[in-house]
Amino acid sequence: MAKASPSVTLDVDGFDVRVSNPDRVYFPDLGTTKLDLVNYYLSVGDGIVRALRDRPCMLHRYPTGITGEKVHQKRLPHGAPPWVETVQLYFPRWKRTADELCVTKLADVAWAVQMSTVEFHPWNSRRADTEKPDEWRIDLDPMPEAPFERVRRTAQVAREVLEELGIRGFPKTSGGAGLHIYVRIEPEWGFQEVRRAALAFAREVERRAPEDVTTTWWRKDRDPAAVFVDYNQNARDHTIAAAYSVRGNPAATVSAPFRWDELDSLEPQDFTIATMPQRYAELGDLNAEIDDTAYRLDTLLEWAERDGAEPPDPED
């Protein structure tokens, strides 16, 4: 008779979540275990649920820890309890559907970590209408030779353009070398229109900071020291790590929301699974007001008409 694996059962807001092999090390350089990872997500519970709520979510799973195989999981893993919810999506390229995790509560997040999830990558639309995004994502992606100070300057220019548009953006680190700015929008436009608006915004940032910024489509043609404002992250089925998501790297960095007054001094590597719980306990969810106001894209779409020709859509 096979020996049962060790486990602990956690009460997560009234739902029992069994965590098997809680002592399995997921981040060898830090000695961080599976249970440590679950406890991290519980410590930022309101924030991670707000970032994921009602969104289709692709899971980046590491069944044996981050030094092993990485699985990009669209379909809900087998063995989900009946209280875990999903949303069905259609993928034209493969002519099939998939039922993806749709987080509605913290227990869903804990269960996903039990299933070896390290990173959460949600869509920028919600299940009420998955074809109409309610989130515009500004991805400041530095090329290999770009110093982080250039990313900071680009973020400041992006903030200035947003403020002139009367839009509040919520910044966060990517968990890597870049920064993200999220904006809630009215869910009135499809993915192609949101991407057009994002491109128009990116081009305006490039006009104001041409020495720092590029919107060049082909990677091989970009300045290797520039910051690419990646409007393509608004295309259908393109996802990036959620706010408060841990990243699958040796340092266990986190995609961390920050205040604009922190921009000039922050370093992305300062935000990790080890440091974020205390920061969250002191500051709470810096995205707590992100759903308070949804903005319109009319002006940006007018800019898109003015600018004319666009690169091909990745979905075409």
N, C-alpha and C positions, 0 to 999 in steps of 0.2 A: 504494500500500500504506500503510495507516494506521500511524502511528508508535506503538510500544508505550509505555504510560505508564511513568514511572519507578517503581521498586519496590525494596524491600529484603526479604530473607528472614531471619526470626529463628528460631533454635532455641529453642523453649519446652519445656523438659523432655523433649527428644527428639522433638518434633513440629515440623515446618517450617510456619511461618506467614508467608505472603507478605503484605506490607503495600504496597499500591499507593498512589501519590501521597503518600509519607510527609511531604512538605513542605507539603501543603495545610494552610492555617491554619484551625483550628477555633474558636479564641477570639481574635478580632481585637484586642481591647483588651490582650491579654497576649502576642500573637504565638505562642500555643501551637499546635503542629502535630499532625497525626494521629499521627505517630511519637512525639511527646511524650506523647500520651494513652495510647498502647500502653505506653510505658515507665513511666508512672505506675502503670497497673494491674499491671505486672510487679513494681513496687516494693512493692506491698501484696498480693502474690500469695496467701499463705496466708489472709489476711483476707477478700479478695473471694471466693475459692473457698469458704471456710467459710460465708459469707453466702448463697451461691447453690447450694451442692451439692445435687443431686437435686431441685431445685425447678423447676417450670414458670416460665419467665422471659419477661416482656414486655420488649422492647427499645425504648428511645427513641432513634431514629436521626436524625442530622442530616447528610444526604448532602453538603451544601455548607458545613457549619459551622453554628454556633449562630445565626447571623443569617439562615439560610435556612429552608427547610421542615423541620418536625418530623414524623417518621413514628412513630406508635405501632404497633409490629410485634409481633403475636401469633405469626403463623406464622414458622417458621424461614426466613430469607432464602435465596434460591436460590444455588446454588454452594457449599454447605457441603461440606467434605471428609468422607470416610467415617468419620472418627473422632469427629465431632461427634454427640452423642446428643440425642434428643428425647423428649418425652412427649406423648401424644395426650390432648386435653381436649375435652369436649363442652360446647357453649354452648346451653342450652335456649332462650334468648331468640331466637337466630338459627337454631336447629335445624340446627347444623352442628358439625363438629369442626375442630380446628386442632392441628398438631404444633408445639409450642413448644420452644425451646431448653431443654436440661436440662444445666446445667454440671456436669461431673464432674472437671475439671482446668483448670489455668491456660491451656492452649492454647486451650480453648473461649472463654475471655474475650478473649484476644488476637485470635482470629478474629472475634469479634463486633465488636470495635473496628475491625478491618479493614473490616467491613461498615458502618462509620459510626455504630456505637453509641456514645453518650456515657453514657447512664444505663441501669442495670440495675434492673428492677422485678420481683422474684420473688414468687410465691405464698407463703402461709404454711403450705403443705402440701408434701409430697414425693411423688415419683412412685410410691412403694410403695403409697400410697393417697391419691390427690389429693383425696378428699372428706373426709379426716380431718386437720385442721390439727395441726401439732406446734409452732406458734409463735403466741403471743398477743401482739398489738401494741397498745401504749398510745401513742396519737398525741396529743400536746399541741399543738393548732393554735390559735395566737393570732388573734383577730379583728383587723381593721385598726388599731384604736386601742390595742391592748394592748401595753404596754411589755414588753421582754424580761425585766425583773425579775419580772413577774407570771408568766411562763412558768417561771422558776427556782423561784419559790415553789410553783407547782403541782407541779413535778417533785419537790420535797422532800416534799410531802404524799403524792404517789403512792408515793414510796419508803417512807414511814412505814407506809402501808397494806399494801404488799407485805411489809415486814418483820414486821408483826403476823400476816400470813398464813403466815409462814415461807417466803416466796418471794424468790428473788434475781432482781432485774431488771437488765438490761444496757442502760445509756442510750447514746444517740447524738444528735448534732445531725441535723436533717432535711436540712441543706444549704440551708434557707430560714430562716424566722423561728421555727420551732418545734423541739420536741424529741420524740424517740421513746424508749420503753422496751420492750425485747423480753424475753419470758419463754418458755422452752421448756416445753411441756406434753405430757402423755401424749396420743398420737393416738387418743383414745377417743371424741371428740365431733365432730359435724358442724359446719359453718360457722354454722348458726343458733344452736346451743347455745353455741359459743365467743363469738359476738356477744352473746348474752344475758348470759354471764358478764362480758364486757367492759363492757357497759352497767351491770351491777350495781356493778362496780368504779368506773366513772366517777361514778355517783350517790353512792357513798360519799366519793369525793374532793370532790365538789361539796358534800356536807353539811359537810365539815370546812373547806372554804374557799369559802363561798358568795359572797364579795365578788370572788373571782378567777376562779371556774370556772363554766361552764355545760354542761349536757347537753341544752339545748333543741334539738329536732329541726329546726325550720325556721330557716334562716339569718337571715331577715328579722326573726325574733323574738328573736334573741340580743343581749345587751349587746355593743355594738361594741368595748368595751374588755376583754372577758372572754377567757378561754382555754377553747376548746371541747375537751373530752376526746372525741376522735372514735372511738367504738366501732365505727363503720361500716367502719373499715379492716380489720375481721375478717370482713366479709361475703365470700361467694364471688366470686372474680375481682376483688377489690379489691386493688390492689398499691401499695406505696410504695417509694421508693428504698432499695436495699440499703445495709448498712454498707459504707463505702469507695466507694460510687458517687459519681462526679462528677456535678454537676448542670449542666444546660444553661443557665447564666446567664453574663453577661459576666465575673464574677469567678472562674468555675470553682470554686465552693465544693464541698465534699465532705460527704457524710453521714457524720460522723466519730464513732466510739466515743470515750467519755471516761470518766475515773474519777469517782466520785461526789464525791471531795474537790476536783474541779475545777469543780463546778457553779457556785459563787458568783462565780467570776472569768472563766469562759469567755465568749467572744463568737463566735457562729456564723461570722462572716466571717473569723475567724482560721484556719479549717481550709479549705485550698484545695489545688488540684493542685500548687501550688508548695511549700507548707509540709508537706504530709502525708508525703512520702517520708522526710524526716529524722525526723519524729515517730515514724513506724512503725519506722524503723531503731533508734531509741532505746527505744521502749516495747514493740515487737512488737504482736501482735493482742490488743487489750484484750477481745475476745470469745472468746479461746482456750478458756475454760472453759464457754462457753454450752451446749454439748451434754452436759456432765457430769451434770446433774440435770434430769429432766423432772418438772414439778409437776402436781398435780391441780386440777380446777376445782370440786370438790364444794361447798366453802363458798360460792364465788361464785354457784353455781347455786341454793343455798339462799337467798342474798340476793335473787336474781332472783325467786324464788317469793314472798318476803316483800314485795318492792317492787311486784309486780303489773303493771299495764298497761305495754306497751312500744310504741314507735313502730313503724311498718311496716318490714319487711325490704326493703332495696333490691331484692332479687331477686324479690319477690312482684309 
